[in-house]
Amino acid sequence: MAKKVTLKDVAKHAGVSYQTVSKILRGQIQVTPEVRARVQRTVEELGYRPNVTARNLRTQASHLIGYSWQPSRQNFLSPILEEFEQSVVEAAEKRGYHILLFPQPEGTDSSKTYEELVYSGRVDGFILSDLGYDDRRIPALQALNIPLVAFGRTHCDDCTYSFVDVDGRAGVRLVVKHLLNQGHERIAVLAWPEESRVGTDRLSGYLDAMNEAGIPVDPAWVKRGAGEYDYGYAAAHELLALPARQRPTAIVTVFDLIAIGAMHAIDERGLVVGRDIAVTGFDDMPVIVYLRPGLTTLRQPAWDVGQRVIEILVDQLEGNTSEARQVLLPPELIIRESSQGYQPS
């Protein structure tokens, strides 16, 4: 068998100390681009692979990050979470860490699982997503004194925690202002139920923009309900059944699949999306490229969220910071035909 290549072999061939090689590979040192390139080239040429077991024993770290995920509902996949998860895996591996996935079915108590992973030393920290109101995982994990970063926010009176989130409130405010600029005033919103933190955040953006424009919101324009396509379809029919002077000329939705349901309801009424009634979504899901007319929506920076989550968590794990960092990233407004062509009467 060929002799195993060591860190010192890489250092000797690259002409630097083995401490420098180690810190370069772990992203813990700033060196010139030439030195970094020479070390990386030497690693590839010699086929160096780190001794993970020895490293873990030396540092008392597993270099595993726990991530609890909710299994997808039947026949439904979340492109946003998929992109986030791919970003997290890639970013973690670049920093010398791997992701340990474990399921957390909706409505179950996962506290024992978290405690077992912490006390057994199998993970160094956690990533959380799908946060709800008063998510008790945050204080519970902080009581275990283990680093965590969340994708999303929760109400937490007695704790300060790190998170990266998409500013849905600002995004919906932006899309409503776009509709106002198109001449719309009777603007409805299809939101999620009150127990949805994300849905309430996005609904607040709608209310903010309407208030800033000085337009009173008719209670009949605000719909809250669970679901996706079917909810959007049924709620849009209810809006279209309102008297002509009360009927909205634009419908803002908090999710692309809700918007698709609304578009189909509008089509069934013999109306034209965009020209007669504008519709907007949220997420910019891959499936909407097949829609005609194209759907105006808000694109979430899910890949950037994943990169920032790992950056913050690894900085905590490696002692580069002890302060909680809270980052809000803006969604991008993507304007397509579904919100254009309206002619105010």
Secondary structure, 3 states (H helix, E strand, C coil): CCCCCCHHHHHHHHCCCHHHHHHHHCCCCCCCHHHHHHHHHHHHHHCCCCCHHHHHHHHCCCCEEEEEECCCCCCCCCHHHHHHHHHHHHHHHHCCCEEEEEECCCCCCCHHHHHHHHHCCCCCEEEECCCCCCCCHHHHHHHCCCCEEEECCCCCCCCCCEEEEECHHHHHHHHHHHHHHCCCCCEEEEECCCCCHHHHHHHHHHHHHHHHCCCCCCHHHEEECCCCHHHHHHHHHHHHCCCCCCCCCEEEECCHHHHHHHHHHHHHCCCCECCCEEEECCECCHHHHHCCCCCEEEECCHHHHHHHHHHHHHHHHCCCCCCCCEEEECCEEECCHHHCCCCCC
